[in-house]
Amino acid sequence: MVRVSGLASGMDIDQIVSDLMKAERMPIDKMKKQKQTLEWQRDDYRSMNLLLSDFNNLAFNMTLQSSYSSKTVSSADETKVKAAATSSAANASYTLSNVTMATAAQSISANSIASSIDPTKSLWSQRGSIKTDPSVWTEKTVEQGAITLSADTSTIKLAKGSISAVNQNTGTLNFISVTTDGTSKEYKVTIGTKAETLSSDEVFINEDTGEMTFGTTLTSGSTIEAFSYQQNVLKFSITTYDSNGKATGDNTDGSTPFEFDGSTSLNTLLTQISNSKVGISAFFDEGTNKVVMTRKDTGNLSSADSADGSNMVFSGGFLTGFLQLAGNAKGTDAKFTLNGLETTRKSNTFTTGGVTYTLQNNFTGDVRVNVSNDTQKVFDTIKDFVTKYNELIEKINGKITEERDRNYQPLTDEEREKLTDKQAEQWDDKAKSGLLKGDSILSSGLNQMRSNWYASVSGVSGAFSQLTDIGISTSANYSDRGKLVIEGDGTKLKEAIEKDPQSVMDLFMKSGSTTSEKGIVRRLRDTITQTVSKVEQRAGRSTWTSEQFLLGRNLKSVNSQITSFESRLTQVEDRYYRQFTAMEKAIQNANAQSAQLSQYFS
């Protein structure tokens, strides 16, 4: 619609309509404020649910036996024996004596493996220092596919080094064919020593690196036809066994196979062995030129079928020939006497009766290990739980007692534009206050949690059936609104834990079919679950649709009203403009008639 703005009347029609629309928009501004209030209230509810859920997770840990059965262990001499205990360990004293620690199987090169070898360089490049008989190096056929050149060149590098022969098709001549523009040409292969100059029909292959150098430049688009070549590799296998005597390798016989390109260095080879699942730590000592291989696990780890009880079995000339490693290495089991019983273990760390011992040294005398309840740790666990509960109810009480300042309503867009960011933030803080004041769901949940703490627990096995029996009571300060306090310096609680830990545990985590039979923590978790569910029915979750909770349905209704009212406002604004446009046209017609009459009179 074409709008005429005061051309005839001289009036500011846009400003007049804008002022009229302010009055018309007052109901929709009220709706938007209502929408914002509902959204803030929903977010406040969800923040309370988050607090309750976090505390519920903490409460779950308090339903575990380990929270109340912590043990403390002392060793008379930790330079000889260290110990730790699980909650299942009995309170007792244990004596270890006549200890011989377990050792790991180890194999060391019988002699220096070479007069001079660099462990960082490729083994093939140092083959002069390594036995070259077939028991060390193994020839492997590599099938090289056709290579099409993308640029003019005379050198092409193959993926593999340590080459000893090249064969094309099945012939006996060593040559490579290159096809250029449909014409094939054969190049005679030279391996070993490169001539100062190559003839145009020769190709030299560096056996260390696999680089091919042609006696002439090959043009882009040429194809080096497929061929095969012999590569020298190191192949060997290692067999190790687990504590049950079972071989741990990939082969059917239980061995673990290894294959290394000749370009591999000794250090890299030994590192890969160390990182494999054979369970061996391997390294080269440059001071003695010897290799050391040691089982990572201690104990005599051998196969029951082994004739000599070897813990590591080496197969392949590289290990037994060049590295000179003996295959009959053995480890020894730990031997000791525990409370008069002579026994053995594969490892120097072992667990029995819930107590884990770690042997530190060989010794013949006695070392006593004492296991007792860790009263301080249980006390700290309960104290921390009480503190977290007090923090929870303080935050919830803060919300449900917060006063609502009705002088501060959510800002409209126009109102917000007139304020600075800091002023708008301060206004929002006041407008958000008191949205959960006196909320019945949260108030009821708090009251029920207080009841959970103070009601007696029936069927407790020991002397403690209610919270005050172990020195935990309610704060005498009314403003604390039900906070708990641990009496005195916690002496009564510590004495209760020391005297009857089972009764303390039952008081907090006892299971039962009725509320009175359940421990305090289980009651709390039931109450929290019910409260969270009720809050969700009102405020939902972030993943829920609006139809699934009360405030969501209210928000949807307000949004619908806003949409309808905005459509109506558009119609009202159009009506005002039509009316003013009609007025402008009437004034224009009157002005025209007046001008015409003036002409007649003149």
SULDA-V498712 format. One record per residue. N is the residue number from 1. SS is DSSP state (~ for helix, > for strand, _ for the rest). D_FIRST is the distance of its C-alpha to the first C-alpha in Angstrom with 1 decimal. Layout:
# SULDA-V498712
((N,SS,D_FIRST) (N,SS,D_FIRST))
This chain:
# SULDA-V498712
((1,_,0.0) (2,_,3.8) (3,_,6.3) (4,_,9.8) (5,_,12.5) (6,_,15.9) (7,_,16.6) (8,_,18.3) (9,_,19.5) (10,_,20.5) (11,_,19.4) (12,_,18.2) (13,~,15.1) (14,~,14.4) (15,~,18.1) (16,~,18.1) (17,~,15.3) (18,~,17.2) (19,~,20.4) (20,~,19.2) (21,~,18.1) (22,~,21.6) (23,~,23.1) (24,~,20.8) (25,~,21.7) (26,~,25.4) (27,~,26.1) (28,~,24.6) (29,~,26.5) (30,~,29.6) (31,~,29.0) (32,~,28.7) (33,~,31.9) (34,~,33.5) (35,~,32.6) (36,~,34.1) (37,~,37.2) (38,~,37.7) (39,~,37.5) (40,~,40.1) (41,~,42.3) (42,~,42.2) (43,~,43.2) (44,~,46.0) (45,~,47.4) (46,~,47.4) (47,~,49.2) (48,~,51.9) (49,~,52.3) (50,~,52.8) (51,~,55.5) (52,~,57.2) (53,~,57.0) (54,~,58.6) (55,~,61.3) (56,~,61.9) (57,~,62.5) (58,~,65.1) (59,~,66.6) (60,~,67.2) (61,~,69.5) (62,_,71.4) (63,_,72.2) (64,_,74.1) (65,~,77.9) (66,~,77.8) (67,~,76.2) (68,_,79.3) (69,_,82.1) (70,_,81.9) (71,>,85.3) (72,>,86.9) (73,>,89.5) (74,>,92.2) (75,>,94.6) (76,_,97.9) (77,_,97.6) (78,_,94.2) (79,_,95.8) (80,_,97.4) (81,>,95.0) (82,>,91.4) (83,>,89.9) (84,>,86.7) (85,>,86.3) (86,_,83.6) (87,_,83.1) (88,_,85.4) (89,_,88.4) (90,_,91.3) (91,_,92.5) (92,>,95.7) (93,>,97.8) (94,>,98.4) (95,>,101.1) (96,>,100.8) (97,>,103.9) (98,>,105.5) (99,>,102.2) (100,>,102.0) (101,_,98.5) (102,_,97.0) (103,>,96.8) (104,_,94.7) (105,_,96.2) (106,>,96.5) (107,>,97.6) (108,>,98.5) (109,_,99.6) (110,_,103.4) (111,_,103.7) (112,_,101.7) (113,_,99.4) (114,_,99.8) (115,_,101.5) (116,_,98.2) (117,_,94.7) (118,_,91.3) (119,_,89.1) (120,_,85.9) (121,_,86.6) (122,>,86.4) (123,_,89.5) (124,~,89.8) (125,~,90.1) (126,~,93.0) (127,~,94.7) (128,~,97.9) (129,~,98.2) (130,_,97.3) (131,_,99.4) (132,_,98.4) (133,_,100.2) (134,_,98.1) (135,_,98.3) (136,_,95.9) (137,>,93.6) (138,>,92.2) (139,>,91.0) (140,>,87.6) (141,>,86.2) (142,>,82.7) (143,>,80.9) (144,>,78.9) (145,_,76.2) (146,_,75.4) (147,>,73.8) (148,>,71.6) (149,_,71.4) (150,_,68.1) (151,_,69.8) (152,_,73.2) (153,>,75.6) (154,>,79.2) (155,>,78.8) (156,>,77.2) (157,>,77.5) (158,_,78.2) (159,_,76.9) (160,_,80.4) (161,_,83.4) (162,_,87.1) (163,>,87.7) (164,>,91.2) (165,>,90.9) (166,>,88.5) (167,>,88.9) (168,_,86.9) (169,_,87.2) (170,_,90.6) (171,_,92.8) (172,_,95.1) (173,_,94.1) (174,_,91.6) (175,>,89.0) (176,>,85.2) (177,>,83.6) (178,>,80.6) (179,>,78.8) (180,>,77.2) (181,_,75.7) (182,_,77.6) (183,>,80.9) (184,>,82.6) (185,>,84.8) (186,>,87.0) (187,>,87.5) (188,>,90.6) (189,>,89.9) (190,>,91.7) (191,>,91.6) (192,_,93.5) (193,_,94.3) (194,_,92.1) (195,_,93.9) (196,_,93.3) (197,_,91.8) (198,_,90.4) (199,_,91.1) (200,_,88.2) (201,_,89.0) (202,>,89.2) (203,>,86.8) (204,>,87.8) (205,>,86.4) (206,_,86.6) (207,_,87.9) (208,_,86.6) (209,_,83.0) (210,_,82.5) (211,>,81.4) (212,>,82.3) (213,>,83.3) (214,>,83.8) (215,>,86.2) (216,>,83.5) (217,>,79.8) (218,>,77.8) (219,_,74.8) (220,_,71.3) (221,_,70.8) (222,_,74.5) (223,>,75.2) (224,>,77.9) (225,_,79.1) (226,_,79.5) (227,>,82.7) (228,>,84.2) (229,>,86.0) (230,>,88.2) (231,>,87.0) (232,>,89.2) (233,>,87.9) (234,>,89.3) (235,>,89.4) (236,>,90.8) (237,>,90.2) (238,>,90.7) (239,>,91.3) (240,>,90.9) (241,>,91.1) (242,_,89.4) (243,_,91.2) (244,_,91.9) (245,_,93.6) (246,_,90.8) (247,>,90.0) (248,_,86.4) (249,_,85.8) (250,_,83.8) (251,_,86.7) (252,_,88.4) (253,_,91.4) (254,_,89.3) (255,_,89.4) (256,>,86.4) (257,>,86.3) (258,>,85.4) (259,>,84.9) (260,>,84.3) (261,>,83.7) (262,_,86.5) (263,_,84.0) (264,_,83.7) (265,>,85.5) (266,~,87.9) (267,~,85.7) (268,~,82.7) (269,~,84.9) (270,~,86.2) (271,~,82.8) (272,~,81.5) (273,~,84.5) (274,~,83.8) (275,~,80.2) (276,_,81.1) (277,_,81.9) (278,_,85.7) (279,_,85.7) (280,>,87.7) (281,>,87.4) (282,>,88.8) (283,>,89.4) (284,>,91.7) (285,>,94.0) (286,_,94.6) (287,_,97.7) (288,_,99.6) (289,_,97.7) (290,>,97.4) (291,>,94.6) (292,>,94.2) (293,>,92.5) (294,>,92.2) (295,>,90.9) (296,_,88.0) (297,_,89.3) (298,_,92.7) (299,_,95.3) (300,_,97.4) (301,_,94.7) (302,_,96.5) (303,_,96.7) (304,_,99.3) (305,_,100.4) (306,_,101.0) (307,_,104.6) (308,_,104.6) (309,_,101.7) (310,_,99.6) (311,_,96.2) (312,>,94.8) (313,>,95.8) (314,>,95.3) (315,>,95.3) (316,_,95.3) (317,~,97.4) (318,~,94.9) (319,~,95.2) (320,~,98.9) (321,~,100.1) (322,~,98.2) (323,_,97.0) (324,_,100.3) (325,_,98.7) (326,_,101.0) (327,_,99.6) (328,_,101.6) (329,_,99.7) (330,_,99.6) (331,_,98.0) (332,>,99.7) (333,_,98.5) (334,>,98.5) (335,>,101.5) (336,>,101.9) (337,>,103.4) (338,>,101.0) (339,_,102.8) (340,_,105.9) (341,>,104.3) (342,>,104.7) (343,>,101.6) (344,>,99.5) (345,>,95.8) (346,_,94.2) (347,_,92.1) (348,_,92.9) (349,>,89.9) (350,>,90.4) (351,>,89.4) (352,>,91.7) (353,_,91.4) (354,_,87.9) (355,>,89.3) (356,>,88.4) (357,>,91.2) (358,>,91.0) (359,>,94.4) (360,_,94.7) (361,_,98.3) (362,_,101.6) (363,>,103.9) (364,>,106.9) (365,>,106.7) (366,>,104.5) (367,>,101.0) (368,>,99.6) (369,>,96.0) (370,>,94.8) (371,>,91.8) (372,>,90.5) (373,>,87.3) (374,_,84.8) (375,~,84.4) (376,~,82.4) (377,~,79.8) (378,~,79.3) (379,~,79.1) (380,~,76.4) (381,~,74.4) (382,~,74.5) (383,~,73.9) (384,~,70.8) (385,~,69.5) (386,~,70.0) (387,~,68.2) (388,~,65.2) (389,~,65.1) (390,~,65.2) (391,~,62.3) (392,~,60.3) (393,~,60.9) (394,~,60.3) (395,~,56.8) (396,~,56.0) (397,~,57.5) (398,~,55.5) (399,~,52.3) (400,~,53.3) (401,_,54.7) (402,_,51.9) (403,_,50.4) (404,_,46.7) (405,_,45.3) (406,_,42.4) (407,_,41.6) (408,_,40.0) (409,_,37.0) (410,_,34.9) (411,_,32.6) (412,_,28.9) (413,~,27.2) (414,~,26.6) (415,~,30.2) (416,~,31.6) (417,~,30.1) (418,_,32.1) (419,_,35.3) (420,_,37.5) (421,~,38.3) (422,~,41.7) (423,~,40.4) (424,~,37.9) (425,~,40.7) (426,~,43.0) (427,~,40.3) (428,~,39.8) (429,~,43.6) (430,~,43.8) (431,~,40.9) (432,~,42.5) (433,_,45.8) (434,_,47.4) (435,_,45.1) (436,_,48.2) (437,_,50.4) (438,_,52.9) (439,_,51.6) (440,~,53.9) (441,~,54.0) (442,~,55.0) (443,~,57.4) (444,~,59.0) (445,~,59.4) (446,~,61.1) (447,~,63.4) (448,~,64.4) (449,~,65.1) (450,~,67.4) (451,~,69.2) (452,~,69.6) (453,~,71.4) (454,~,73.8) (455,_,74.8) (456,_,78.1) (457,_,78.3) (458,_,80.7) (459,_,83.1) (460,_,83.2) (461,_,86.3) (462,_,87.5) (463,_,87.7) (464,_,84.1) (465,_,81.8) (466,_,79.4) (467,~,77.7) (468,~,80.0) (469,~,83.0) (470,~,82.0) (471,_,81.0) (472,>,77.3) (473,>,76.0) (474,>,73.0) (475,_,72.3) (476,_,73.8) (477,_,70.9) (478,~,68.4) (479,~,65.5) (480,~,66.1) (481,_,64.8) (482,_,67.1) (483,_,67.8) (484,>,71.0) (485,>,73.9) (486,>,76.8) (487,_,79.8) (488,_,81.9) (489,_,81.9) (490,_,81.5) (491,~,85.2) (492,~,85.0) (493,~,82.4) (494,~,84.4) (495,~,87.6) (496,~,85.8) (497,~,84.6) (498,~,88.1) (499,~,89.9) (500,_,87.9) (501,~,85.0) (502,~,84.7) (503,~,84.1) (504,~,81.5) (505,~,79.7) (506,~,79.9) (507,~,78.5) (508,~,75.3) (509,~,74.9) (510,_,77.0) (511,_,75.5) (512,_,75.7) (513,_,74.4) (514,_,73.6) (515,~,72.0) (516,~,75.3) (517,~,76.9) (518,_,74.3) (519,_,74.6) (520,~,72.4) (521,~,70.1) (522,~,69.6) (523,~,68.6) (524,~,66.2) (525,~,64.6) (526,~,64.2) (527,~,62.6) (528,~,60.2) (529,~,59.2) (530,~,58.5) (531,~,56.5) (532,~,54.4) (533,~,53.7) (534,~,52.5) (535,~,50.3) (536,~,48.8) (537,~,48.0) (538,~,46.0) (539,~,44.5) (540,_,45.0) (541,_,45.6) (542,_,43.4) (543,_,43.9) (544,_,43.0) (545,_,39.8) (546,~,38.0) (547,~,39.5) (548,~,43.0) (549,_,43.2) (550,~,42.3) (551,~,40.2) (552,~,38.3) (553,~,37.4) (554,~,36.4) (555,~,34.2) (556,~,32.6) (557,~,31.9) (558,~,30.4) (559,~,28.1) (560,~,27.0) (561,~,26.3) (562,~,24.4) (563,~,22.2) (564,~,21.6) (565,~,20.9) (566,~,18.4) (567,~,16.4) (568,~,16.8) (569,~,15.9) (570,~,12.5) (571,~,12.0) (572,~,13.7) (573,~,11.7) (574,~,8.4) (575,~,10.9) (576,~,12.2) (577,~,9.2) (578,~,8.7) (579,~,12.4) (580,~,12.7) (581,~,10.3) (582,~,12.6) (583,~,15.5) (584,~,14.8) (585,~,14.6) (586,~,17.8) (587,~,19.5) (588,~,18.8) (589,~,20.3) (590,~,23.2) (591,~,23.9) (592,~,24.0) (593,~,26.4) (594,~,28.5) (595,~,28.9) (596,~,30.0) (597,~,32.5) (598,~,33.9) (599,~,34.7) (600,~,36.6) (601,~,38.6) (602,_,39.5))
